[in-house]
Amino acid sequence: MKIWQGIEVEYCVPYIKGRAYVNELLDALRNYRIPPNKEPPFLAKRDGQFSQFLINGGRAYGDMSVTPGVYDVLEITTPECPNPFLALAYEKATEVYARIASDEFERLGGFRVHCYKISATRSEHEYTTRGLHESYLVERKAFEYGVEELVPYLVARQIFTGVGGYYFGRFMISPRQMFVKSVYAEKVFGNWPLIGGIDEPHADAKFRRVQVTNGEGARSEWTTFIRQAITSYVIRGIERGLIKGAPRLKDPVEATKLIAISPEGDWTLELEDGREIKAFDLLSHYLDGIERLFSNEEIDDWDRYALKEFKFTLKKLEEGDFEALKDRVEWITRLEVIEKNFDKYFESEDLLEDSKVTANNQYSAVSDATFERIQEELKLITLLDDRDLSRAVLFPPPGSRGFARVKVARELQPWLDDLGWANVRVDGMVHPMLDLDGWDDAKISDFINRIKPKAK
């Protein structure tokens, strides 16, 4: 099912000797040359400098600056993806780029700076959060009055999308939820909403971008794919008017925290009218809407797989059969390897609480081999093959705006001032690129010929 979406992943970079090395990691990534053609990962501009855009159409940059120009988050994004499976492939490609940056920095600098895909991190006695932002493109008029239908789903979805982790020494389904302060907020940082309110579609004004901000980066391919797929279907179902009348929660912010702190599975939520509802029953409302959607839309085998897995997972969660899900749902995987079988998978001489936090960090580090070892030992479900991942690292989605962006940047590099998500600046002129789809070779050639500076 074609549902345009993108993912921004916030990689946590630890402070070493009082500083974060985000700028240095980005410099190391720029220095790297991809074999066999020795191509740099970033697209170049006219001045010989690199843009923030990568050769796969995504971006890599520093975020959350405490001091001007000094960053403490390495943010790597996917390009615009037309479906959940490609979103998974390009989201995993961000891990490859983060790992390359870490490896290359170690080669140049002599020591390792790890990149962590983690949702809660501690500095001294304070905790802060890193996560990811999911963006979904919707028709503005069709979705305008439906956004309230999305909120209960975002609260409850963590029972199958949560990645697990620690907050003040306590294992949680989704530590990211402990930082949620509001349902909507235009500014995400500091307000930590469920849904970002900034109206920035990066497309024609008839669309808007639904920015989901309570997600967190998963290492599990299954968790990432199911998160993107089911959330896509819910949003499309709301857009089509097939999901409506969702049970309204009395306090969504409190409810998301109550689920997060309950890995034992007691997920009962209070509704506006004072009644209580189980998380499974709430999600069943959305499941019914997804099934109606599937009867009206063109679907493929990946869509069918996602729906089948969603049904299976809800059933096993309701039965309390977590054992059946340890190869799928990431918070259950971490519960299995860190909380239940720590000595089997990890070694540590620290206090137990600190050991578990350290083990969770190892699991989260894309620049460490711990997760790959656990993935092999537990036979975690994988959905990508080597070709899927290689294509996502090296090339943008065919026919997409990302595909056009890369081709335009390469052909017009002598005149290229800069690139944006929805425009390109060439020889001082800004040219919009509002279409996300339909960028075949003929359309790209026509665009390039129209904006290419004429010989003087």
N, C-alpha and C positions, 0 to 999 in steps of 0.2 A: 504494500500500500504506500503510495507516494505521499509522504508527509515531510516537508522540508524542515530540517532541524540541525542544530549545531551544539557543540559542547565546549565549554571553557574549563580546563582543569587547572586548579591552583596547586602547584607542587610546593610543599613545605621544604625550605632550605634551612638547616640549622645554623645557629650562630656559633662561629668558631673564633676564639680569641676576640670576642666582643663584636663580631661583624658577620653579616650574611654575605654570601658570595654569589648573589644572583647576577650581577653585572659580569663577573668573571666567568660564570657558567655560560652566559650568552656569548661572550667573546670567544670562549672555547668552541662553542657550537658553530660560530661564524668561521672559525679557523679550520674546522674539519672539512675534509674533502671526501665525497661519497664515491666509492669505487663502482664500476671500473673507469668511469670517465673523469674522476677527480672533480666532480661538480660540487660547489658549496651548497649547503642546505637552504640558504636564504636567496631570495630574488634580489638582483642588484639594481641600483638606480643610476642615473646619468653621471652623478658626481663620483662614482666609484665606491660609494658607501652602499651598505645593504639596507633594504627595507625590513619591516618586521614580518613580512609574509614569507612563508616557506614554499618549497617547490611542489608540495602537495596541495597548496591552496590555503592551508591553515596559517596560524600566526604563532610567534613566540616572542615574549617581551617580559619586562619586569613590572610588577604591580605592587600596590600598597607601599608607597614611598613615605618613610618617616622623615628622611632628610631629602631635599630636592636632588633627584638623580640617583639616589641610593635606595634599592628595593629589597624587600624581604620575602617576596613571593615570585617564583618562576611560573609564569602562566603560559600554557601551551594550549592552543585551540585546534579543533577540527575545522576543515572547510565546511561549507554548506553541504549537507548530505540529504539525499532525497528519500531515504528510508532508514529504519532502525538498524538493519544489518550493516549498512555502510557506516552509520554512526558508530557502531561498535568497532569496526575495522579502523576507522580514523582516530577514534578515542584511544585504542591500543597503540596506534602510531605515535601518539604524544608520549607514551612511555618510552618508545624507542629513541625519540629525540632527547628526552630527559636523560636517558642512559648514555647516549652519545656525548652529551654535554659533560656529564660526570666523568666518563672515561677520558675524554680529551683534556679536561681540566687536570685530572690526575697525571696524565702524560706530560703536560706542560708545567704544572705547578708542583708536582712531587707529593701531593697528598690528596686523599679522596674527600669530596664533598657529596654526600648522598642527597638524593631527591626523593621525598616521601609523599606518597599518595595517601594522606591521612587526614582525618576530619577533626581531630582535637590534639593539640600539642601543648606541652607544658614548658614554661620558662620560669625557673625558680619555683614559686608556689602559685603562679598564675597560669591559667589556661587560655588559649586562644584557638581559633578554628580556621581550618582550610577546607575547601570543599570543591564543588564544581557547580557551574551554572548551565542549565539546559535551556535552549531556546527553540521554540516551535512557532512556525509561521501559520497564522490563521487569517481568515477573512474578517475584517474589522466588524462589519455590520452583523455577520452571522454569530460572532462570539461575544459581542458587546455586552449582552445581558446574561451570558452563561458562565462568566468567570467564577461566580459563587459556587457553581456546581463542582468546580475543580478542587476547592479547598478541602472537603472531607477526604477525598481520595489522597491528596498529598500528605495529609496527616497519617492515614492508615497504611500507605504503601510501604512504609519502612519495614513492615513485618516480612516482606519478601525482597526489598531493595536495600535494606540496611547493611552496612559493611562490618559492623561490630567495632569495638575498641574500648578505650578506657577514659574515664573522666573522674579525676580525683580518686584514682585507684579502683573505681567500680566499673565492672564490665557492663557495657550497654549495647543494645541493638544498633543504635545510631547516635554516636556522640554529637554529631552535628546539630541534632534537635535541641540540645541543651542551650544552644546559643540563639535560638529563634526568639525574637522579641515582638514580632508583629505579623499580621497576615499579609499586608501590602506595605511597600515603602518604595519610594522612587530611588533613594540612595540605599544601596544594599549594605555597604560596609558600615558596621556599627548598629544598624537597625535589624539586620539579619531576618528579613521577612521570608515567608513561604513563597511569595510571588513578587518579583521586582516590578515596580510600577512605571518605569521609564518608558515613554512612548517613542521607541526608536526601532522601526521595523527593518531598516537596511534594505528596503524594497519599496515598491509603489505604495502610496498612502492608503490604498484600499485594504492593505494588510496591516496587521500589527504583530509584534513579536511577544509571545507569552514567555516570559523569563522565569523559570522555576529555580529557586535559589536555596532550597533546603536539601539538595542532593549532596552526595559525597562520592569520591572516587573509589571505585571497586577495582580490585585486581582480577576478580573472577569474570571471565567472559560471559558466562551465563547471567550473572547479576546485572552486568552492564546492558546486555542485549534486552533482557526482560524489562528492566527499568525503562529503556528507551521505547520499546515496543508497546507495552501496556499503557504507558503515559501518553504515547502518540495516539493510540486508539481511543483513550478516554477523551482527549482533547478534540479529536475528530468527531467522536460521538456527540459531544457537547455542541460543536460547531454545526452539526447536521440536525440538531434538535432531537437526537435519539437517546440522549442521557439528560434527564431533567428530574426535578423533584428529589434530589439526593438528600438524605437525612442531614439536617443542620446541627452542627456541634455547638454546645453551649459556649465552650472556650477552646478554639482550635489550638492556640498556643500552649495552653496547659495540657491539652489532650496529646499533642505530639510528644511532649516530655514524658507523660505517663506511660506511653507505649515504649519509648526509648529505654526507660529504666527497668523494663519487665521482660527479661529474656526467658523467664519461666513460662510465658505464654498467657498470662491473665490480662487480656486486652479488652476491657469493658470501658465504653466511653459514654459520657452524659450528653444528651441532646438538649436542644433549646427548650423543649416542652417538659423537661424533667425526666423523661424516660431514659433508659439505658440501652445500649446496643453493643453487640460484640463486633470487633473489627472485621471478622469474617462475613458477618451479615451485611455490614456497611459496604464491603468490597463486592459482595454478591450483587448489589444494586448496579455497580459499574460493569460487572461481568455480563449481566443481562443486556445492558446497553451495547457492549462490545459485540455480543452475538447478533443483535439487531443490525449493527453497523456492518458486520461481515456478510450479512444476507443482502446488503445493498451496494457493497463496494467490490472492486476487483482486488482479489487477494492472491498471494502466492504461497509456496510451501513454508517460507519463513514465518509468514503471518499465522498459518495453521499451527506451526510448531509453537509459536509464542502463546497462542490461546490454549493449546493442549497443556503446556507447561504451567500456565497460570492456574488452570483448573486443578491440576495435580497438586501444585504447591499449596493452594488454599485448603484443599482437602486434607493434606498431611499436616499442615499447621493446626487446623481445627482438631484433628485427632491427637495432636501432641506428639506425632511421630517425627521428631526432629532428625532422627537417625537417617531417615529416607531422603533428607534434604542436605546432608553435609557435603555432598558433591556439587551443590548448586548454589544455595543461598549463602552469601559470604559471611554474614554475621554468625550463622550456624557453623560454618567452617572454622572461623576463628575461635568460637566457643569450644569446638572439638579439640583443636590443636594447642590452644593456649591455656584455657581454663581446665579442661578435663585431662589432657595428656601432655602437660608441659614437659616433663622429663623425657618423653619419647622424642620430642622434636627440637628441644632447646637445652643448652647448658648455660648455667649462670651461677656465680657465687654471691650475687647481690641478695638483698632481702626479697622475699617472694613478690611483694607488690611491685617493687622496682623492676624485678626480673620480668614480670608479665608485661609491663609497659615497654621495656626494652625489646622483648620478643615481638610485641605488636608493631613496634617501629621497624624491626627487621623484616617482618612480613610485608609492611607497607612500602618499603624502599624499592623503587624500580631499578636502582643501581646496585642491588644486592640479589644473590641467587636464592635466598630463602624461600620465597614464594614458589619459584619454579620447582624446587625440590618437593615442597608440600603438594603442589599441583600434581606431580608425578606419583607420589606415594599414595595420595588419597584418590587418585584418578578423577580429579575434578573435571567437570564437563567443559570441553573446549569446542568452539564453533568455527574458528578461523583456521585455515591452513596457511602454510608459509607464503603461498602466492597471494592470498588475500592481504596479508600483512605487508608484504613487500610492495604491492601496488599502492597500498594506503600511505606508505612512507614516501614513495617516490613520485606518485602521480595523483592529480586531483580526480574527483569523480567525473567520468566522461559526460560531456554535454552540459555540465553544470557551469554556474558562474565562476566557480573556482578554476575550472578548466580554462575558461576564457581569460581570467585574471592572469594566470601563469603564462599563457601564450602571448597576451598583449604585453606583459612586462618584458618578456624575452625579445619580442620583435621590435619594441619601441624603447629599448633600454638606453640608447644614446640621447633620448629626449625625456626620459621618465623622471619626473620630479618625486612622485610618491604614489602609493597605492592605498585605497580604502576598501571597506567591505562592499560599498555600493557605488564607488567611483574610482576613476584613475586621473591623476593630474599629469598632463603631458605639456611640456614647454610653456608652463605657466597657466594652462587652461584646464579646468576641471570638467571631466566628461562623465555623466552618470551611467551606471550599469545597474539598472533596477531589476531586470529580469533574472530570476534564479535558474531558469530552465531554458532549453532550446538552443544552447550555444553550440551549434554544429560548426564545421569548418567554414561554410559559406557565410554564416552570420558573423563569425569572428573576423573573417577577412574583410567583410563589408565595414564592420566597426573600426578596424585598424585603418582601412583606407580613408575613412571619414575623419579620423582624428590625427592621422600622421601629419606632422608639420611638412609644409611644402618647401621645396628647395628655394633658397633665397639667392 
